[in-house]
Amino acid sequence: MAISDIALDEATLDEVKAVTGHEIGHYKLGHVWDGVFLTIVVVMASFFIADKAFNPVARLFGAREAIGDPTTVPVLLFLVGVIAMFTQPVSNTLSRMNETEADHYSYEMVNLPDGMASALVKTAEYRNPRPGTLEEWLFYTHPSVERRVRAAMEWKASHPES
C-alpha cells in the first residue's frame, strides 16, 4: 500500500482515510494476485506468439530466421510492440475494473465518498480528468477522474442514511 508524501502533505484527513480504504480494498479483494496471474498469462502468451510469429516476420523484414541471433533483435522488438499493442487495452480494462472495485470497497468500509472525490479532483492537476472514451480504453489504468468522482457522488446519493 502506498500513499505519496505529497498526497499526505496536501490531503485532508478524510481524503487520506478514503484513499487508504481504497488501497486496503486492493489487498482485501485480491487485486495483487489478479495482477500477478494476468502478468504470467500475458508473458507466457507473448512468448508463445513471438516464437510462432518470429520466422514469418523475420522473412517479411528480410532478416535471418534465427531467433537467437543478436542481429534479429529489431524483429523481436517489433513483435513485442505489436503484441503489447493488443494486450495493453485488455490489461488496462482489468486494471480499471479493479480500481472501481477498490473505490466501492472504500465507500462501503470508510463511508467517505466526499473525501475520495476531493482526493481524486486533486489528481486532475497531473492527469486529464476527462479523456475521450477511446483514449481511456487504450491508455488508462484507472477510470477517469470524472468517472470516479461521478461514481462517488452516485454512491453517496444512493446511501443517504450513511
Backbone as a chain_set.jsonl record, in Angstrom:
{"seq": "MAISDIALDEATLDEVKAVTGHEIGHYKLGHVWDGVFLTIVVVMASFFIADKAFNPVARLFGAREAIGDPTTVPVLLFLVGVIAMFTQPVSNTLSRMNETEADHYSYEMVNLPDGMASALVKTAEYRNPRPGTLEEWLFYTHPSVERRVRAAMEWKASHPES", "coords": {"N": [[0.855, -1.162, 0.0], [0.625, 2.16, -0.888], [0.925, 5.563, -0.332], [1.645, 8.669, -1.455], [4.095, 11.038, -0.189], [3.515, 13.633, -0.919], [0.768, 13.526, -1.322], [-0.022, 13.015, 1.301], [0.874, 15.338, 2.586], [-0.697, 17.323, 1.406], [-3.304, 16.533, 1.68], [-6.575, 16.231, 3.177], [-7.733, 14.842, 6.319], [-9.983, 13.197, 5.874], [-9.667, 12.662, 3.15], [-7.275, 11.181, 3.17], [-8.12, 8.985, 4.689], [-10.12, 7.93, 2.985], [-8.648, 7.286, 0.659], [-6.835, 5.491, 1.776], [-8.639, 3.485, 2.514], [-9.367, 2.671, -0.046], [-6.904, 1.619, -0.986], [-6.524, -0.467, 0.862], [-8.684, -1.95, 0.071], [-7.787, -2.955, -2.402], [-5.965, -4.86, -1.457], [-7.605, -6.545, 0.196], [-9.456, -7.468, -1.673], [-7.978, -9.031, -3.312], [-6.527, -8.065, -5.493], [-3.812, -7.839, -6.032], [-2.998, -10.45, -6.551], [-4.558, -10.936, -8.777], [-3.245, -9.278, -10.592], [-0.692, -10.469, -10.668], [-1.333, -13.015, -11.726], [-2.453, -12.228, -14.214], [-0.205, -11.028, -15.394], [1.539, -13.228, -15.618], [0.075, -14.842, -17.422], [-0.083, -13.131, -19.676], [2.655, -12.747, -20.293], [3.483, -15.393, -20.821], [1.789, -16.037, -22.995], [2.655, -14.079, -24.762], [5.353, -14.832, -25.221], [4.863, -17.279, -26.501], [3.414, -16.468, -28.809], [5.307, -14.741, -29.978], [7.338, -16.576, -30.516], [6.085, -18.28, -32.412], [5.45, -16.474, -34.439], [7.829, -15.359, -35.192], [9.634, -16.33, -37.331], [8.098, -15.971, -39.835], [7.746, -13.162, -39.695], [10.382, -12.277, -39.582], [11.244, -13.09, -42.138], [9.631, -11.373, -43.642], [10.797, -8.92, -43.047], [13.221, -9.341, -44.169], [15.212, -10.43, -42.648], [17.447, -12.69, -40.889], [16.295, -15.981, -40.088], [16.571, -16.706, -37.319], [15.955, -16.843, -34.145], [17.65, -16.607, -31.985], [19.775, -15.109, -32.859], [21.663, -12.219, -32.442], [21.428, -10.135, -34.303], [18.822, -10.107, -35.05], [17.315, -8.865, -33.175], [15.861, -6.38, -33.569], [13.61, -7.347, -34.998], [12.404, -8.97, -33.094], [11.823, -7.019, -31.158], [9.969, -5.499, -32.596], [7.884, -7.395, -32.806], [7.246, -7.706, -30.066], [6.302, -5.131, -29.543], [3.996, -5.054, -31.177], [2.493, -7.118, -30.032], [2.152, -6.044, -27.449], [0.611, -3.85, -28.101], [-1.851, -4.998, -28.51], [-2.363, -6.385, -26.129], [-2.242, -4.514, -24.069], [-4.616, -2.786, -23.897], [-6.477, -4.667, -22.921], [-5.332, -5.443, -20.483], [-5.335, -2.92, -19.246], [-8.104, -2.498, -19.064], [-8.888, -4.5, -17.243], [-7.447, -3.574, -15.044], [-8.724, -1.098, -14.604], [-11.229, -2.05, -13.841], [-10.561, -3.284, -11.405], [-9.756, -1.006, -9.992], [-12.18, 0.369, -9.791], [-13.622, -1.444, -8.21], [-12.077, -1.285, -5.861], [-12.513, 1.379, -5.167], [-15.262, 1.237, -4.519], [-15.124, -0.504, -2.37], [-13.842, 1.136, -0.519], [-15.858, 3.121, -0.214], [-17.877, 1.595, 1.012], [-16.621, 0.603, 3.355], [-15.268, 2.748, 4.599], [-16.854, 4.925, 4.166], [-16.655, 7.551, 3.077], [-17.273, 9.141, 0.641], [-17.135, 11.787, -0.239], [-14.588, 12.547, 0.601], [-13.037, 10.839, -0.989], [-13.748, 11.769, -3.546], [-12.804, 14.394, -3.408], [-10.042, 13.952, -3.074], [-9.522, 12.731, -5.52], [-10.089, 14.801, -7.331], [-7.947, 16.463, -6.854], [-5.952, 15.087, -8.168], [-6.33, 15.745, -10.756], [-4.689, 17.727, -11.559], [-2.408, 16.658, -12.659], [-3.219, 14.754, -14.471], [-5.372, 14.056, -17.209], [-8.629, 14.869, -16.551], [-10.881, 14.177, -17.965], [-10.713, 12.193, -20.272], [-11.112, 11.126, -23.717], [-13.328, 8.445, -24.692], [-12.091, 6.358, -26.203], [-9.369, 6.968, -25.787], [-9.198, 6.603, -23.004], [-9.832, 3.864, -22.849], [-7.718, 2.689, -24.279], [-5.317, 3.622, -23.024], [-5.483, 4.199, -20.245], [-4.973, 3.145, -16.907], [-6.523, 3.549, -14.75], [-9.933, 4.429, -14.037], [-11.308, 7.438, -15.48], [-10.884, 10.611, -13.806], [-13.216, 12.15, -13.77], [-15.197, 10.159, -14.155], [-14.816, 8.594, -11.852], [-15.299, 10.42, -9.769], [-17.962, 11.023, -10.294], [-19.066, 8.47, -9.83], [-18.561, 8.239, -7.086], [-20.232, 10.248, -6.087], [-22.693, 9.297, -6.95], [-22.834, 6.945, -5.468], [-22.968, 8.056, -2.93], [-25.436, 9.424, -3.114], [-27.148, 7.268, -3.343], [-26.997, 6.143, -0.887], [-28.233, 7.548, 1.408], [-28.582, 7.319, 4.148], [-26.145, 6.886, 5.204]], "CA": [[0.0, 0.0, 0.0], [1.483, 3.333, -0.999], [0.339, 6.895, -0.477], [2.828, 9.521, -1.568], [4.26, 12.087, 0.813], [2.814, 14.82, -1.421], [-0.65, 13.323, -1.016], [-0.206, 13.168, 2.745], [1.089, 16.743, 2.951], [-1.726, 18.204, 0.86], [-4.63, 15.926, 1.81], [-7.307, 16.316, 4.442], [-7.82, 13.547, 6.986], [-10.985, 12.39, 5.173], [-9.076, 12.201, 1.887], [-6.32, 10.119, 3.499], [-8.904, 7.808, 5.092], [-10.789, 7.373, 1.799], [-7.626, 6.68, -0.202], [-6.342, 4.314, 2.496], [-9.679, 2.468, 2.336], [-9.225, 2.194, -1.429], [-5.702, 0.78, -1.065], [-6.821, -1.692, 1.612], [-9.585, -2.693, -0.8], [-6.973, -3.732, -3.354], [-5.431, -6.012, -0.733], [-8.689, -7.433, 0.637], [-10.143, -8.022, -2.843], [-7.061, -9.916, -4.033], [-6.108, -7.479, -6.761], [-2.393, -8.106, -6.272], [-2.921, -11.768, -7.177], [-5.099, -10.766, -10.133], [-2.175, -8.703, -11.405], [0.351, -11.485, -10.847], [-1.864, -14.016, -12.653], [-2.555, -11.616, -15.538], [1.152, -10.851, -15.915], [2.038, -14.549, -16.019], [-0.641, -15.26, -18.633], [0.316, -12.272, -20.798], [4.05, -13.034, -20.643], [3.536, -16.721, -21.454], [1.15, -15.93, -24.317], [3.528, -13.251, -25.604], [6.471, -15.681, -25.646], [4.345, -18.261, -27.455], [3.103, -15.767, -30.064], [6.572, -14.275, -30.566], [8.033, -17.749, -31.052], [5.389, -18.764, -33.614], [5.404, -15.443, -35.482], [9.151, -14.813, -35.476], [10.178, -16.653, -38.664], [7.413, -15.245, -40.914], [8.009, -11.716, -39.6], [11.789, -12.089, -39.968], [11.275, -13.151, -43.613], [8.992, -10.14, -44.128], [11.776, -7.846, -42.909], [14.466, -9.725, -44.834], [16.208, -10.769, -41.625], [17.691, -14.125, -40.715], [15.251, -16.673, -39.334], [17.207, -17.309, -36.144], [15.51, -16.009, -33.028], [18.766, -16.407, -31.068], [20.796, -14.269, -33.493], [21.541, -10.839, -31.959], [21.064, -9.183, -35.366], [17.363, -10.131, -35.253], [16.655, -8.191, -32.043], [14.814, -5.455, -34.026], [12.406, -8.114, -35.352], [11.795, -9.361, -31.827], [11.255, -5.803, -30.56], [8.76, -5.194, -33.364], [6.851, -8.342, -32.374], [6.848, -7.348, -28.701], [5.481, -3.923, -29.661], [2.681, -5.412, -31.738], [1.785, -7.89, -29.003], [1.77, -5.102, -26.39], [-0.466, -3.003, -28.615], [-3.108, -5.728, -28.36], [-2.605, -6.832, -24.754], [-2.34, -3.395, -23.135], [-6.002, -2.384, -23.612], [-7.123, -5.69, -22.085], [-4.745, -5.274, -19.159], [-5.848, -1.664, -18.695], [-9.517, -2.682, -18.727], [-8.939, -5.249, -15.986], [-6.964, -2.67, -14.007], [-9.799, -0.135, -14.306], [-12.256, -2.778, -13.092], [-10.052, -3.413, -10.04], [-9.795, 0.319, -9.365], [-13.583, 0.646, -9.468], [-13.952, -2.289, -7.054], [-11.401, -0.738, -4.685], [-13.259, 2.59, -4.799], [-16.504, 0.829, -3.851], [-14.728, -1.044, -1.071], [-13.621, 2.297, 0.341], [-17.155, 3.733, 0.112], [-18.601, 0.722, 1.943], [-15.91, 0.414, 4.619], [-14.853, 4.015, 5.205], [-18.019, 5.8, 4.029], [-16.231, 8.936, 2.853], [-17.223, 9.403, -0.801], [-16.688, 13.169, -0.47], [-13.133, 12.532, 0.751], [-12.474, 10.21, -2.189], [-13.95, 12.689, -4.673], [-11.895, 15.525, -3.223], [-8.683, 13.467, -3.367], [-9.435, 12.499, -6.967], [-10.044, 16.099, -8.023], [-6.575, 16.968, -6.732], [-5.089, 14.413, -9.149], [-6.602, 16.312, -12.081], [-3.598, 18.645, -11.891], [-1.375, 15.974, -13.439], [-3.788, 13.809, -15.444], [-6.574, 14.561, -17.866], [-9.786, 14.365, -15.801], [-11.959, 13.77, -18.867], [-10.197, 11.729, -21.571], [-12.096, 10.515, -24.6], [-13.586, 7.033, -24.399], [-11.049, 5.532, -26.813], [-8.116, 7.249, -25.079], [-9.272, 5.936, -21.7], [-9.806, 2.418, -23.067], [-6.399, 2.268, -24.747], [-4.134, 4.047, -22.283], [-5.663, 4.494, -18.823], [-5.063, 2.027, -15.97], [-7.551, 3.934, -13.782], [-11.036, 5.173, -14.661], [-11.051, 8.879, -15.478], [-11.257, 11.337, -12.59], [-14.634, 12.499, -13.888], [-15.99, 8.936, -13.964], [-14.698, 8.166, -10.458], [-16.0, 11.394, -8.919], [-19.395, 10.79, -10.522], [-19.42, 7.226, -9.129], [-18.579, 8.534, -5.644], [-21.439, 11.028, -5.784], [-23.84, 8.396, -7.141], [-22.878, 6.068, -4.298], [-23.442, 8.885, -1.811], [-26.869, 9.685, -3.317], [-27.909, 6.028, -3.141], [-26.823, 5.742, 0.515], [-28.458, 8.769, 2.193], [-28.527, 7.047, 5.585], [-24.739, 6.733, 5.608]], "C": [[0.904, 1.228, 0.0], [0.643, 4.592, -1.177], [1.517, 7.85, -0.443], [2.876, 10.573, -0.468], [3.571, 13.372, 0.379], [1.33, 14.708, -1.102], [-0.903, 13.53, 0.471], [-0.06, 14.619, 3.182], [-0.075, 17.631, 2.541], [-3.142, 17.697, 1.074], [-5.249, 16.212, 3.172], [-7.343, 14.92, 5.058], [-8.839, 12.639, 6.295], [-10.458, 11.866, 3.841], [-8.111, 11.047, 2.136], [-7.066, 8.848, 3.889], [-9.548, 7.136, 3.874], [-9.791, 6.663, 0.891], [-7.035, 5.433, 0.464], [-7.349, 3.167, 2.392], [-9.618, 1.847, 0.95], [-8.04, 1.227, -1.534], [-5.882, -0.525, -0.295], [-7.759, -2.573, 0.794], [-8.829, -3.521, -1.823], [-6.45, -5.007, -2.686], [-6.532, -7.019, -0.403], [-9.391, -8.122, -0.537], [-9.231, -8.885, -3.722], [-6.545, -9.37, -5.348], [-4.632, -7.714, -7.071], [-2.256, -9.442, -6.999], [-3.52, -11.747, -8.573], [-4.0, -10.278, -11.069], [-1.062, -9.696, -11.682], [-0.106, -12.521, -11.873], [-1.929, -13.456, -14.074], [-1.174, -11.465, -16.174], [1.725, -12.181, -16.399], [1.39, -14.99, -17.327], [-0.179, -14.45, -19.84], [1.746, -12.579, -21.238], [4.157, -14.382, -21.352], [2.932, -16.673, -22.861], [2.033, -15.128, -25.272], [4.729, -14.042, -26.107], [6.015, -16.671, -26.712], [4.102, -17.611, -28.818], [4.384, -15.305, -30.757], [7.338, -15.438, -31.189], [7.405, -18.208, -32.367], [5.444, -17.755, -34.762], [6.788, -14.989, -35.935], [9.625, -15.084, -36.901], [9.434, -15.947, -39.794], [7.69, -13.736, -40.888], [9.453, -11.424, -39.989], [11.926, -12.124, -41.487], [10.717, -11.864, -44.205], [9.974, -8.964, -44.089], [13.099, -8.16, -43.613], [15.576, -10.057, -43.856], [16.405, -12.281, -41.581], [16.582, -14.724, -39.86], [15.854, -17.425, -38.154], [16.915, -16.424, -34.941], [16.637, -15.74, -32.028], [19.867, -15.515, -31.609], [20.617, -12.825, -33.025], [21.135, -9.829, -33.042], [19.551, -9.155, -35.619], [16.6, -9.49, -34.092], [15.605, -7.174, -32.522], [13.508, -6.166, -34.416], [11.664, -8.501, -34.08], [11.151, -8.158, -31.135], [9.985, -5.371, -31.286], [7.614, -6.099, -32.914], [6.341, -8.012, -30.974], [5.956, -6.109, -28.72], [4.087, -4.208, -30.177], [1.858, -6.174, -30.706], [1.297, -6.959, -27.895], [0.617, -4.21, -26.828], [-1.825, -3.682, -28.427], [-3.4, -6.137, -26.915], [-2.82, -5.677, -23.781], [-3.777, -2.939, -22.886], [-6.753, -3.388, -22.735], [-6.634, -5.563, -20.649], [-5.269, -4.006, -18.487], [-7.305, -1.785, -18.28], [-9.654, -3.436, -17.409], [-8.465, -4.39, -14.819], [-8.044, -1.659, -13.618], [-10.929, -0.796, -13.52], [-11.834, -2.946, -11.629], [-10.088, -2.082, -9.306], [-11.22, 0.683, -8.945], [-14.017, -0.173, -8.254], [-13.324, -1.735, -5.779], [-12.068, 0.559, -4.229], [-14.511, 2.214, -4.015], [-16.223, 0.207, -2.483], [-14.536, 0.105, -0.082], [-14.941, 2.955, 0.735], [-17.875, 2.917, 1.173], [-17.936, 0.67, 3.317], [-15.61, 1.724, 5.344], [-15.985, 5.038, 5.173], [-17.631, 7.276, 3.923], [-16.149, 9.224, 1.355], [-16.794, 10.834, -1.121], [-15.164, 13.271, -0.359], [-12.456, 11.928, -0.467], [-12.58, 11.158, -3.378], [-12.974, 13.855, -4.593], [-10.449, 15.12, -3.534], [-8.497, 13.265, -4.865], [-9.328, 13.805, -7.743], [-8.631, 16.675, -7.962], [-5.633, 16.307, -7.742], [-5.284, 14.975, -10.552], [-5.524, 17.308, -12.5], [-2.552, 17.97, -12.777], [-1.909, 14.861, -14.33], [-5.076, 14.395, -15.982], [-7.801, 14.006, -17.144], [-10.906, 13.828, -16.69], [-11.396, 13.344, -20.226], [-11.349, 11.213, -22.428], [-12.23, 9.034, -24.28], [-12.487, 6.132, -24.957], [-9.712, 5.725, -26.101], [-8.092, 6.525, -23.73], [-9.14, 4.42, -21.864], [-8.403, 1.933, -23.432], [-5.282, 2.488, -23.73], [-4.281, 4.165, -20.771], [-5.776, 3.225, -17.98], [-6.1, 2.293, -14.883], [-8.708, 4.578, -14.545], [-10.725, 6.671, -14.59], [-11.498, 9.492, -14.153], [-12.744, 11.667, -12.628], [-15.522, 11.292, -13.587], [-15.979, 8.499, -12.492], [-15.399, 9.126, -9.506], [-17.506, 11.206, -9.064], [-19.856, 9.541, -9.774], [-19.486, 7.449, -7.619], [-19.852, 9.281, -5.261], [-22.707, 10.193, -5.984], [-23.966, 7.434, -5.963], [-23.439, 6.84, -3.11], [-24.948, 9.117, -1.919], [-27.705, 8.431, -3.055], [-27.788, 5.483, -1.715], [-27.039, 6.948, 1.432], [-28.362, 8.547, 3.699], [-27.099, 6.987, 6.102], [-24.143, 8.045, 6.041]], "O": [[1.838, 1.32, 0.797], [-0.224, 4.671, -2.047], [2.303, 7.835, 0.504], [1.853, 10.949, 0.104], [3.09, 14.127, 1.224], [0.707, 15.675, -0.664], [-1.893, 14.155, 0.854], [-0.794, 15.08, 4.057], [-0.407, 18.585, 3.244], [-4.096, 18.37, 0.684], [-4.555, 16.404, 4.17], [-7.02, 13.934, 4.395], [-8.594, 11.442, 6.145], [-10.774, 10.742, 3.45], [-8.12, 10.054, 1.408], [-6.689, 7.754, 3.469], [-9.52, 5.912, 3.752], [-10.061, 5.563, 0.408], [-6.767, 4.436, -0.207], [-6.963, 2.013, 2.205], [-9.797, 0.639, 0.793], [-8.166, 0.145, -2.107], [-5.438, -1.578, -0.752], [-7.644, -3.798, 0.819], [-9.193, -4.668, -2.084], [-6.487, -6.088, -3.273], [-6.399, -8.208, -0.693], [-9.868, -9.248, -0.394], [-9.663, -9.406, -4.75], [-6.164, -10.139, -6.23], [-4.243, -7.782, -8.237], [-1.486, -9.556, -7.953], [-3.05, -12.459, -9.461], [-3.837, -10.782, -12.18], [-0.545, -9.762, -12.797], [0.645, -12.867, -12.785], [-1.516, -14.118, -15.026], [-1.001, -11.745, -17.36], [2.328, -12.248, -17.47], [2.076, -15.458, -18.236], [0.087, -15.011, -20.903], [2.017, -12.662, -22.436], [4.844, -14.5, -22.367], [3.509, -17.212, -23.805], [2.142, -15.463, -26.452], [5.091, -13.944, -27.279], [6.705, -16.876, -27.711], [4.527, -18.132, -29.85], [4.532, -15.457, -31.969], [7.92, -15.299, -32.265], [8.119, -18.492, -33.329], [5.481, -18.145, -35.929], [6.911, -14.306, -36.952], [9.985, -14.145, -37.612], [10.088, -15.361, -40.657], [7.847, -13.112, -41.937], [9.722, -10.426, -40.657], [12.631, -11.299, -42.068], [11.272, -11.327, -45.163], [9.98, -8.121, -44.986], [13.998, -7.319, -43.641], [16.755, -9.975, -44.2], [15.631, -13.044, -42.159], [16.004, -14.046, -39.01], [15.667, -18.634, -38.013], [17.55, -15.388, -34.747], [16.587, -14.749, -31.3], [20.806, -15.193, -30.883], [19.537, -12.258, -33.189], [20.561, -8.785, -32.731], [19.057, -8.275, -36.324], [15.373, -9.569, -34.038], [14.532, -7.11, -31.922], [12.423, -5.634, -34.184], [10.442, -8.375, -34.002], [10.054, -8.27, -30.588], [9.029, -4.925, -30.652], [6.504, -5.626, -32.669], [5.135, -8.038, -30.729], [4.965, -6.046, -27.993], [3.107, -3.663, -29.669], [0.669, -5.906, -30.529], [0.155, -7.072, -27.45], [-0.247, -3.857, -26.025], [-2.833, -3.008, -28.21], [-4.563, -6.224, -26.521], [-3.508, -5.84, -22.773], [-4.132, -2.718, -21.728], [-7.572, -2.998, -21.902], [-7.431, -5.574, -19.711], [-5.606, -4.017, -17.303], [-7.704, -1.234, -17.254], [-10.449, -3.051, -16.552], [-9.021, -4.471, -13.724], [-8.252, -1.396, -12.433], [-11.519, -0.176, -12.635], [-12.647, -2.772, -10.721], [-10.416, -2.037, -8.121], [-11.432, 1.24, -7.868], [-14.7, 0.342, -7.369], [-13.967, -1.717, -4.729], [-12.176, 0.808, -3.028], [-14.791, 2.799, -2.969], [-17.005, 0.378, -1.548], [-15.012, 0.046, 1.052], [-15.127, 3.31, 1.898], [-18.423, 3.474, 2.124], [-18.626, 0.691, 4.336], [-15.692, 1.791, 6.57], [-16.069, 5.91, 6.038], [-18.206, 8.134, 4.594], [-15.067, 9.519, 0.846], [-16.164, 11.077, -2.15], [-14.526, 13.99, -1.128], [-11.431, 12.43, -0.929], [-11.62, 11.332, -4.129], [-12.387, 14.253, -5.6], [-9.72, 15.869, -4.185], [-7.445, 13.589, -5.416], [-8.563, 13.901, -8.702], [-8.173, 17.303, -8.916], [-4.627, 16.901, -8.129], [-4.48, 14.704, -11.443], [-5.453, 17.69, -13.668], [-1.883, 18.641, -13.562], [-1.124, 14.096, -14.891], [-5.778, 15.135, -15.293], [-7.999, 12.791, -17.124], [-11.782, 13.104, -16.215], [-11.578, 14.048, -21.219], [-12.426, 10.903, -21.919], [-11.342, 8.443, -23.666], [-12.003, 5.241, -24.26], [-9.002, 4.754, -25.84], [-7.09, 5.911, -23.363], [-8.419, 3.771, -21.106], [-7.955, 0.892, -22.951], [-4.399, 1.643, -23.586], [-3.269, 4.225, -20.072], [-6.569, 2.337, -18.29], [-6.51, 1.374, -14.175], [-8.493, 5.203, -15.583], [-9.961, 7.109, -13.73], [-12.374, 8.96, -13.47], [-13.451, 11.487, -11.637], [-16.494, 11.406, -12.839], [-17.006, 8.086, -11.954], [-16.026, 8.693, -8.54], [-18.238, 11.227, -8.074], [-20.919, 9.549, -9.152], [-20.366, 6.91, -6.948], [-20.473, 8.985, -4.241], [-23.686, 10.37, -5.259], [-25.074, 7.141, -5.513], [-24.286, 6.332, -2.374], [-25.662, 9.018, -0.921], [-28.843, 8.527, -2.596], [-28.408, 4.474, -1.381], [-26.125, 7.334, 2.161], [-28.088, 9.486, 4.446], [-26.872, 7.032, 7.311], [-22.971, 8.097, 6.413]]}, "num_chains": 1, "name": "protein.A"}
